Amino acid sequence: MVQARLWASHWDTRNVLAILTWDAMGYYLYLPAKFIYNDLSHLRFVPDIIRDYAPTTSFYQAFPVPGGADGTMVMKYPIGIAILESPFFWLGHWAAGYTGYLQNGFSAPYQVAIAFSGLTYGFLGLGLLRRVLLRFFSDVVVALSFVVLVLGTNYLQFGVFDAAMPHAYNFMLFALLLWLTCKWHEQPRRWLAAAMGLTLGLTAIVRPSDIVVIVVPLLWGVSSLETARAKIQLLLKRWPDVVLLGVFLLVGVLPQLLYWKWATGSFIFYSYQEQTFSFLKPHTLKVLFSFRKGWLIYTPLMLIPLAGFWVLWRQYRGVAVAVVVFFLVNLWVVSAWDIWWYGGSIGQRALVQSYAVLSLPLGAALTWALAPSHRSLTTWLLAPVVVLLIDLNMFQHWQYMTGIIHPEEMTRSFYWAIFNKAEVTQDDYALLNVDTRIQQVTRHYERRTIGLLDFENQRPSDTTGVTNARGYESHQSANIGGKYPYSPALILKLSDAGLTTGQWVRASCQVYSDWGAWSDKLVLTLERDGKVIQWNGVSLVTRNSVNKAWNAVWFDLPLPADVRPADELKVYGLSSNGSPAQVDDLRLELLTPVATTSR
């Protein structure tokens, strides 16, 4: 894990793979805002950080307090990770001063410190989890469970590369709660109950929806109605422990409540704004099986613990009930989030912390597989499959880290187009956004330009974004990003170009950006009477993009069967709160198939 982190060391660059970027910046922002800039209320330093380090394309990590009169800001993300990161923040702050780096919260020493913060909590979580698993399984099984967990799942991504996200931290807290639960049920002690409450409180202010893990200690040891009654009697007898758990749970969430009271005037505040849950319409099938972010598509080895539920149920039913109920409730909550793909990640990141609990059925399944009566099956069938799927997982992580697997917009066609590939073409990337049912492999064709917009004859304007700062072959281009969500469009009426149903066209452009045209697209629309009847677009940044150079982007489409001569094709650059970039040579070409012969 350490070696992998050092291999992907984007410490103080403007690369989007740096640690303190995007959502991770939002979780961390409390620390520099309070202890470096003393500006937790207005965050006036953030524009300078965005200009110098580009950790995000737009500042969505905080927003003005609703109804506030003085521009006071409130953080979108909870405070828990900042609390857990604070020792490493101070270590990075000291290292920055000692080595001569800027003590601004985002220079290289802070990036290194926070990266190893996540790794450290990840190691601690694995150590605690080992103590739990050894109560049920052999050392060999526990070791193999960790091989599967760390190398065969997307825990690798969030325990190593994106270690400033909440998942490694709550993985550790889940493991700690499991250990405390085991200890309390073996020999109840009040300090154990208090520790469980504090752990649950911290879990809630790291990632609020993860509080569902409370069902594990509540149902631990329950395997029937009789054991449920016995558990209730135990809790009534140990009522001071229950009270202590509740009190320390409140202590754990108190920092968040106090921050909200200070920032908004209310102890309870919903900081995710328009992002909500749809509990009656969860996206469960998409969460499990979609090629965009399907859990079992990108982490197929997690089928082992799902199969292990049956083994755990037979051998440790008092544990299995708690684990199964937690898994089902957690899956429901995760699937109910309206943004069910959870932003940029490989696979379903919202389930990573639950692997601490799922390691119990994983261990049960591996114990069954290693039993003498099943060893031949394990040796000749299961073991090679596990090895190959671990290899696949590590290769796909490499693809993700090098920009081949897209963090948000994967499709079935693109997944299979890049499967097992280390090099990807622009034709492959077109499968990300273009309607994959009609995508053509255009290997044999002639291209004829039918429309070109190079901005050469347009006056530079702050209104349109046309600039003479640079151009591809001409001297001018058009800005996108920031206050320019759209570039001027190349517009072509079908009748003027002689285009008809079924003909293929290519939309293309040249794009230039300093640090990657993230969240920017090349768009081709078909419009009728001012209304869009077909929309297609492709990302302006790929693994093959070169910063501070012009890059060609294109995709191919057929004209639909119901087009009319008066319909218009429009080609333009689009920025959805994306990175600043320039586009030039917006072009439409007619693709004419060329006959080929074979011998």
Secondary structure, 3 states (H helix, E strand, C coil): CHHHHHHCCCCCCCCCCCCCCHHHHHHHCHHHHHHCCCCCCCCCCHHHHHHHHCCCCCCCCEEECCCCCCCCEEECCCCHHHHHHHHHHHHHHHHHHHHCCCCCCCCHHHHHHHHHHHHHHHHHHHHHHHHHHCCCCCHHHHHHHHHHHHHCCCHHHHHHHCCCCHHHHHHHHHHHHHHHHHHHHHCCCHHHHHHHHHHHHHHHHHCHHHHHHHHHHHHCCCCCHHHHHHHHHHHHHCHHHHHHHHHHHHHHHHHHHHHHHHHHCCCCCCCCCCCCECCCCCCHHHHHHCCCCCHHHHCHHHHHHHHHHHHHHHHCHHHHHHHHHHHHHHHHHHHHECCCCCCCCCCCHHHHHHHHHHHHHHHHHHHHHHCHHHHHHHHHHHHHHHHHHHHHHHHHHHHHHCCCCCCCCCCHHHHHHHCCCCCCCHHHHHHHCCCCCCCCCCCCEEEEEEEEECCCCCCCCCCCCEECCCCCCCCCEEEEECCECECCCEEEEHHHHCCCCCCEEEEEEEEECCCCCCCEEEEEEEEECCEEEEEEEEECCCCCCCCCCEEEEEEEEECCCCCCCCCEEEEEEEECCCCCEEEEEEEEEEEEECCCCCC
